[in-house]
Amino acid sequence: MGFDLGSNDTARDPLQARVEAERQRTLAPITVLRRSLGVTPSVVVTVREALLSHVSDWRLALVGGAILAGTLLPDSAARLNRHPVAGSTVVRARMPLPKGLNDGYHKLTIATAHKEAAATLVGTLLAAFLPDWVARASVRGHCAHVRHGC
């Protein structure tokens, strides 16, 4: 990955720079949304603390061509954590998405006060396909670890 791991000193600075860059990113490039009963899909948004009270516009282009849009007030979103970054503080918050998103690739765009960010959202089932022979074996106890993802 391009890191000099010869010593702690040579690895620390590039790693810290990468963490700092990630903390400044409004959205992760890709978020997997696993469909689960009773769980509202959401995405993590990073906003400068000074902009928490500013409304952000969002647009969600669904895989089938439909477009959903709305606004987000970051100050009202569930906060996850905060970090000092580049002389200011950023807050990571959980932005709820509309329920009932189909499986597939969707594109989310968020326009904040100073920039626009985009991410790919991947809607998917909670668990992958389980072949009949694995399901039958797990009932007998031979492959129980497969059913639980071990």
Buried (B, 14 or more C-beta within 10 A) or exposed (E): EEEEEEEEEEEEEBBEEEEEEEBEEBBBEEBEBEBEEEEEBBBBBBBBBEBBEBEBEBBBBBBEEEEBEEEBEBBEBEBEEBBEBEEEEBBBBBBEBEEEBEEEEBBBBBBBEEEEBBBBBBBEEEEEEEEEEBEEBBEEEEBEEBBEEE
